[in-house]
Amino acid sequence: MCQNMFNVIVSDLHKHYRIYRRPIDRLAEAITRKPRHQVYEVLNGVSFSLVPRQSLGIIGDNGAGKSTLLKLLAGTLSPTAGTMEIRGRLAALLELGAGFHPEFTGRQNIYLNASLLGLSKKETQEREQAIIAFSELEEFIDRPVKNYSSGMYIRLAFSIATSIDPDILIIDEALSVGDMAFQRKCIDRMNAFKSQGKTMIFCSHSMYHVQELCEKAIWLDRGQLRYMGSATETVARYENYCKAKKKPASEAQFEPAQASDAKDCHISLLCIEDSAGNPTEMLIPYADAVLRMDVEILKDGLLPRFGFGFLMPDESPLYGSMTHHDGISCGPYTAGNKITVRLHLEKFPVREGTYRLVGGVAENSGLLFYEYKIIGPVKIQANKGFGLLSCGHDWKIITQ
């Protein structure tokens, strides 16, 4: 493929730091010209490329080099070796408060941050009111940002970064802060951003959000590129790796955002029914079961997405399904509607164990949850055999 078709090209990228045991060793090294340091490799030979309309997820354990890679792409760090080629205007949301002066007001930081992103004063003036309106910080915009909460920081930073109309947007876990209403606005803007043919690079510990937002993903492991492919395949490989280490794939595996104020809906019931429609807390392997959730709609025009899942004892997901994944459209509903959602599981294959059931209602994108409910323990009646699953099977034994 012609290189001119790529928005981002990263070739054999390295980032190393010199580590000194004592501060005086740095001075001694400069005088004697003898090494008194150890080299710590944060990134070692990372290469990838992105075309327009493509979103990249970056996953990996803490300390894998994810944030360092984003800082290199954003230009706040310089690589030790390797090359990067970025085509187009780039905006980045990195660690909290990056690019802000704590003593400046929110309005002054709009101009400071916008200038760092390449906007002229005139261009910033043209966007100023739209930035303030999107951030919903009109009442606080002329106060020093040192008095802002973390959520207010993110509101302002996201508003500035996306209002400059970038060709490439980099996000480092920024949307994990803030209330659901603002997160929903951010998701809408990110989806609009993608539909315009822009490129997005998204780093997160939430495997669900990486799969939903990104077409492509890379898995970093101790500074090296462990795997690169579709988001679904990369996440699956990473989760298998985490399971082999006997720990959950992510602390944020299923922690959907919820509204802290007025709700748009309420889950009044979550249960499991047997084939006769009776509530049960015991599932029988390879028998049918029904997951049920009763939802009261509290706001007009809701277009929700319904979902169920089972969590293992270590909080990693055993099974999950959502209506939009199966092409099921729901709504629009009006306030006062009472919805019963049932998911029929045919020949549930889990052989034994104790789990928890999750039922959730997400907004239209399926990325942010209005509400979710968890019940448990849900027990699977043990049966003969070994392993986690009890699959349908058919023996054939042929004697020659």
C-alpha positions in Angstrom: 0.0 0.0 0.0 1.3 3.5 -0.9 2.6 5.3 2.1 0.7 8.4 1.1 -2.5 6.6 2.1 -1.4 6.5 5.8 -2.1 9.2 8.4 0.3 7.7 10.9 3.5 5.8 10.3 5.6 4.5 13.2 8.8 2.7 12.3 11.1 0.9 14.8 10.3 3.3 17.6 12.6 3.1 20.7 12.5 5.1 24.0 15.2 4.5 26.6 15.9 6.3 29.9 19.2 6.4 31.8 18.7 5.4 35.4 21.3 6.6 38.0 21.5 5.0 41.5 22.6 8.4 43.0 22.4 12.0 41.7 26.1 12.4 41.9 26.6 9.5 39.5 25.3 11.7 36.7 27.9 14.3 37.4 30.7 11.7 37.8 29.7 10.2 34.4 30.0 13.6 32.7 33.4 14.2 34.2 35.0 10.8 33.8 33.2 9.8 30.6 32.6 6.4 32.2 29.1 5.0 32.2 27.5 5.0 35.7 23.9 4.4 34.6 21.6 1.6 33.6 19.4 1.7 30.5 15.7 1.3 31.1 13.9 0.4 27.9 10.3 1.7 27.8 9.7 1.1 24.1 11.7 -1.3 22.0 11.1 -1.5 18.2 7.4 -0.6 17.9 6.1 -0.2 14.4 2.6 0.3 13.0 0.6 2.4 10.5 -2.9 3.9 10.3 -5.1 4.9 7.4 -7.8 7.5 7.5 -11.1 6.4 9.1 -9.2 3.9 11.2 -9.2 3.8 15.0 -6.4 2.2 16.9 -6.7 0.8 20.4 -3.6 0.4 22.6 -3.8 -2.2 25.4 -1.4 -3.9 27.8 -0.4 -4.2 31.4 0.6 -1.2 33.6 4.1 -0.2 32.7 3.9 -1.7 29.2 4.7 1.6 27.5 1.2 2.7 26.4 1.3 6.2 27.8 4.9 6.7 26.6 3.9 5.8 23.1 1.0 8.3 23.1 3.4 11.0 24.4 5.8 10.3 21.6 3.0 10.5 19.1 1.8 13.7 20.6 5.2 15.2 20.5 5.6 15.8 24.2 8.5 13.3 24.3 11.3 12.6 21.7 12.2 9.1 20.7 15.6 7.6 21.4 15.6 5.9 18.0 13.1 5.2 15.2 10.9 7.5 13.1 7.3 8.8 13.3 5.4 10.4 10.4 2.2 12.2 11.3 0.1 13.7 8.5 -2.5 16.3 9.5 -3.3 18.3 12.6 -3.1 16.3 15.8 -4.8 16.8 19.2 -4.2 14.8 22.3 -5.8 14.2 25.7 -3.1 12.8 27.9 -2.7 12.9 31.6 -4.9 15.2 33.6 -4.1 18.8 33.3 -1.5 18.4 30.5 -1.1 21.7 28.7 -2.8 23.7 31.4 -1.3 26.4 33.6 -2.9 26.0 37.1 -2.8 29.7 37.9 -4.5 30.7 34.6 -8.3 30.8 34.3 -10.2 28.4 32.2 -10.6 31.0 29.5 -6.8 31.8 29.5 -6.0 28.1 29.3 -8.2 27.8 26.2 -5.9 30.2 24.4 -2.8 28.6 25.9 -3.9 25.1 25.0 -5.2 26.0 21.6 -1.9 27.7 20.7 0.0 24.6 21.7 -2.3 22.7 19.3 -1.4 25.1 16.5 -4.3 27.5 16.5 -3.8 31.2 16.0 -5.4 33.8 18.3 -8.0 34.6 15.7 -8.9 31.0 15.2 -9.2 30.5 18.9 -11.5 33.5 19.3 -13.8 32.1 16.6 -14.0 28.8 18.6 -14.0 30.2 22.1 -17.7 30.3 22.8 -18.3 26.8 21.2 -15.5 25.4 23.4 -17.0 26.9 26.6 -20.6 25.8 25.6 -19.5 22.2 25.0 -17.6 22.1 28.3 -20.6 23.4 30.2 -18.2 25.5 32.3 -19.7 28.9 31.7 -20.0 29.6 35.4 -16.4 28.6 36.1 -14.5 29.6 33.0 -13.0 32.8 34.5 -11.7 31.0 37.6 -8.2 29.5 38.0 -8.1 25.9 36.8 -6.2 24.9 40.0 -9.6 25.0 41.7 -11.2 22.7 39.1 -12.2 19.2 39.8 -10.8 16.4 37.7 -14.0 16.2 35.8 -13.9 19.9 35.0 -10.3 19.5 33.7 -11.4 16.8 31.3 -14.5 18.8 30.1 -12.3 21.7 29.2 -9.4 19.6 27.7 -11.8 17.5 25.6 -13.7 20.5 24.4 -10.5 22.3 23.2 -8.9 19.2 21.6 -12.0 18.3 19.6 -12.9 21.9 18.7 -9.8 22.5 16.7 -11.0 20.0 14.1 -8.0 17.7 14.3 -7.2 15.0 11.7 -5.8 12.7 14.4 -7.2 12.5 18.0 -5.2 10.8 20.8 -7.0 9.8 24.0 -5.4 8.3 27.0 -8.1 7.0 29.4 -9.5 10.6 29.6 -13.1 9.6 29.3 -12.9 7.6 32.6 -13.4 10.9 34.4 -16.7 12.9 34.4 -20.4 12.2 34.6 -22.3 10.1 32.2 -24.1 13.0 30.5 -20.9 14.6 29.4 -19.4 11.2 28.5 -22.3 10.7 26.2 -21.6 14.0 24.5 -17.9 13.0 24.1 -18.9 9.6 22.5 -21.2 11.4 20.1 -18.4 13.8 19.1 -15.9 10.9 18.7 -18.4 9.0 16.5 -18.9 12.1 14.4 -15.1 12.5 14.3 -14.7 9.0 12.9 -17.5 9.4 10.4 -15.7 12.4 8.9 -12.8 10.1 8.0 -10.5 11.1 10.8 -8.0 8.9 12.7 -8.3 8.1 16.4 -5.8 6.5 18.8 -7.4 5.3 22.0 -5.6 3.8 25.1 -7.7 2.1 27.7 -7.9 -0.7 30.3 -11.5 -1.3 29.3 -11.4 -4.1 26.8 -15.1 -3.6 26.0 -14.6 0.1 25.0 -11.5 -0.8 22.9 -13.6 -3.4 20.9 -16.5 -1.0 20.5 -14.5 2.1 19.5 -11.6 0.7 17.5 -11.2 -1.4 14.3 -7.5 -2.2 15.0 -5.5 -2.7 18.2 -2.0 -3.3 19.3 -0.9 -5.1 22.5 2.2 -3.8 24.2 4.1 -6.0 26.5 7.2 -4.6 28.4 7.8 -2.1 25.6 7.5 -4.5 22.7 4.7 -5.0 20.2 3.3 -8.4 21.3 0.4 -8.5 18.8 -1.3 -6.3 16.2 -4.5 -7.1 14.4 -8.3 -6.5 14.6 -9.5 -5.1 17.9 -11.5 -8.2 18.6 -8.6 -10.6 18.0 -6.0 -8.5 19.9 -8.3 -8.2 22.9 -9.0 -12.0 22.9 -5.3 -12.8 22.9 -4.6 -10.3 25.7 -7.5 -11.7 27.8 -6.2 -15.2 27.3 -2.7 -14.0 28.5 -4.2 -12.4 31.5 -6.2 -15.5 32.4 -3.1 -17.5 32.2 -1.6 -15.2 34.9 -4.6 -16.0 37.1 -5.8 -12.4 37.2 -8.5 -10.4 35.5 -7.7 -8.9 32.1 -8.6 -5.5 33.4 -9.7 -3.7 36.5 -12.2 -1.8 34.4 -13.5 -4.8 32.5 -17.1 -4.1 33.4 -17.4 -0.8 35.2 -19.9 1.1 33.0 -20.4 4.8 33.8 -23.6 5.7 35.5 -25.5 8.9 35.9 -25.1 10.4 39.4 -28.1 12.7 39.1 -31.5 12.0 37.5 -31.7 8.7 35.8 -33.0 7.9 32.3 -34.2 4.5 33.3 -34.3 2.1 36.2 -33.8 -1.7 36.4 -36.5 -3.0 38.8 -35.8 -6.7 38.4 -32.9 -8.9 37.3 -33.3 -12.7 37.6 -32.8 -16.1 35.9 -35.8 -18.2 34.9 -35.9 -21.8 34.1 -37.6 -23.3 31.0 -41.0 -23.1 32.9 -40.6 -19.4 33.7 -39.8 -19.9 37.4 -37.1 -17.8 39.1 -34.0 -19.8 39.9 -30.5 -19.3 41.3 -29.3 -22.7 40.0 -28.5 -23.4 36.3 -28.3 -26.9 34.9 -25.5 -27.6 32.4 -26.6 -28.0 28.8 -30.2 -27.0 29.7 -32.1 -24.0 28.5 -32.4 -20.9 30.7 -33.8 -17.4 30.4 -32.2 -14.2 31.7 -34.8 -11.6 32.6 -34.5 -7.8 33.2 -37.5 -5.5 33.9 -36.8 -1.8 33.1 -38.8 1.3 33.8 -38.3 4.1 31.3 -38.0 7.6 32.9 -37.3 9.8 29.9 -38.9 10.3 26.5 -37.2 9.3 23.3 -34.9 6.7 24.8 -33.1 4.3 22.3 -31.4 2.0 24.8 -29.2 -1.1 24.3 -29.9 -4.0 26.6 -27.3 -6.5 27.7 -26.6 -9.5 30.0 -23.3 -11.1 31.1 -21.9 -13.6 33.6 -18.8 -12.7 35.7 -16.4 -15.2 37.0 -15.1 -15.0 40.6 -12.1 -13.0 39.5 -14.5 -10.4 37.9 -13.4 -11.4 34.3 -16.4 -12.0 32.0 -17.5 -15.5 31.3 -20.2 -14.6 28.8 -21.9 -11.5 27.5 -24.4 -10.4 24.9 -26.0 -7.1 23.9 -28.9 -6.3 21.7 -27.0 -4.1 19.2 -24.4 -6.8 18.7 -27.2 -9.1 17.4 -28.8 -6.3 15.3 -31.8 -5.9 17.6 -33.2 -2.4 17.6 -35.0 -1.1 20.8 -37.1 2.0 21.2 -37.7 4.8 21.0 -39.5 4.6 24.3 -41.4 7.2 26.3 -41.4 7.9 30.0 -43.6 5.5 31.9 -43.0 2.5 29.6 -42.2 -0.7 31.4 -40.0 -3.1 29.4 -39.3 -6.7 30.1 -36.2 -8.0 28.4 -35.6 -11.8 28.1 -32.6 -13.5 26.6 -33.1 -17.2 25.9 -29.9 -19.2 26.4 -30.0 -22.5 24.5 -28.2 -25.4 26.1 -26.1 -23.3 28.5 -22.7 -25.1 28.2 -21.0 -24.1 31.5 -20.4 -27.4 33.5 -20.0 -26.1 37.0 -19.0 -23.1 39.2 -20.3 -20.0 41.0 -20.8 -16.8 39.1 -22.6 -13.4 39.1 -25.2 -12.2 36.6 -25.0 -8.7 35.2 -27.8 -6.9 33.5 -27.3 -3.5 32.0 -29.0 -0.8 29.9 -26.7 1.3 27.7 -27.4 4.5 25.7 -27.6 4.4 21.9 -23.9 3.9 21.2 -23.7 0.9 23.6 -20.6 2.4 25.2 -22.1 4.2 28.2 -24.5 2.6 30.6 -27.6 4.3 32.1 -27.7 1.6 34.8 -26.6 -1.9 35.5 -27.5 -4.4 38.2 -25.5 -7.4 39.5 -26.9 -10.4 41.3 -25.3 -13.6 42.7 -24.1 -16.0 43.5 -25.5 -18.0 40.5 -24.5 -21.6 40.8 -24.1 -24.1 38.0 -25.0 -27.6 39.1 -22.0 -29.9 38.7 -22.2 -32.8 36.4 -19.8 -35.6 35.4 -16.8 -34.6 33.3 -14.0 -32.2 33.6 -13.2 -28.6 32.5 -15.3 -25.5 32.4 -17.7 -26.4 29.5 -20.1 -29.2 28.8 -20.6 -29.0 25.0 -23.1 -30.9 22.9 -21.4 -33.9 21.3 -22.0 -37.0 19.3 -19.7 -40.1 19.6 -18.8 -42.2 16.6 -16.7 -45.3 17.1 -15.7 -47.3 14.1 -14.0 -50.7 14.2 -12.0 -51.7 11.1 
